[in-house]
């Protein structure tokens, strides 16, 4: 999980929020309002669409301790070609990966890398 500043240009809107997202940028765990800088957390992760939106990774300057992820299924960390960490998890329906490629295609090189 990382903090991402939204940098989408919405014209009149001056400031975008900061989001605590998983590595696939598909689930939001917390939100930081540009108005008050307070981290607002959720009881459960919220699905988020990043389609058409732009983000940049920002430092955790909010004194917020990012919770460790608890996995119910066997899980492995796989390093991407650009140094990003992805999580490959074994589920009842097979292997899944947190990368964008898997989310859109249902297959990715990280699954292949793990099986070597």
N, C-alpha and C positions, 0 to 999 in steps of 0.2 A: 504494500500500500504506500501511496505517496500523496502529497498535497499538490494539486494542480490549480493554477490560476487560469481562469478562462480569459482568453484574449480576443474573443470574437468581437468584431466591430458591428455594433448594433445602431450606429448612427448617433442619435440623440443621447442614448444611455451612456453615462460617464464611466461607471465602475462595474466590473464583473466580479462575481464571487470567487472564492477559493473552495475547492472540493477535496475531500479525502476519498480517493478512488482506489479500487483494486488495480492490479497490474494491467488488466485488459480494458480498463476504463469503462466497465459495464455496470459496476455497483458502487454506490455512494454510501460511505459510512459516516461522514460528517460534512458540515458546511460552515464556512466562515463568511459572515456578512461583511461587505465592504463598508457598511455604515458604522458598525461597532467593534469589529474584529473579534467577536466572541465565537468560540467553536460550539456549534450546535450539533449534538449527536443524535442518532436514531436508534430505536430499540432493535431494529432489523435493518440490514442493508437495503437501500432503495435502488431499483433498476434505473439507469440513466441512459439516455441516448446522446451520443456525442456526434452524431451525424451532422455535418455542416457547421460544427463548432470547433474552435481552435483553443488549445491549452498549452501551457508551459509548466514544467515542474518547478516548484518553489520550495524553499527551505521551510522546515517546521519551526517557525518563530513564534508559535502560539503557546508554548509550554504545554503542549498536548502530548500525552503518552499514547502512541499508536498501539492499540491492543494487538496481541499476538493472534494469529489466525489459528483457529482450532479446526482441525480436519477430522472428520469422522471416518474417512477412507484413507488407504495408503496414498501418500503424496510425496512427490520428488520435486526438487528445484532443478531446473534446467537453465543454463545460461544461453541467452540469445547471441547472435553474431555481433550485435552492437553493445553487448554488456548488460542488457536487460535480463532480469530474472523472471522466469515463467514457472508456474506450478502445473505439473502434470499429475492428475489424480485418477486413481482406478475406481470406477463406479460400477454399479450393477450392469449398466449398459455399455461398458467399455472404458477406454482411456479418454480423458478430456484434458485440454490445455487452456491456460488463461490468455494465450496470445490472440491477437486480432485475426490472424490467418485461420485458426481453428474456429473462432466464433463465426466467421463467414463461410468457410469451406467445409468445416467438420473434419479436417485433416491438416496436419502441419509437420514441419521438419523436426520439431521438438519431440514428437512422439517417435519419429524414426530414430532420432539421436538417442533417446532413452532405451530403445530396443536393441541397440548395438552392444 
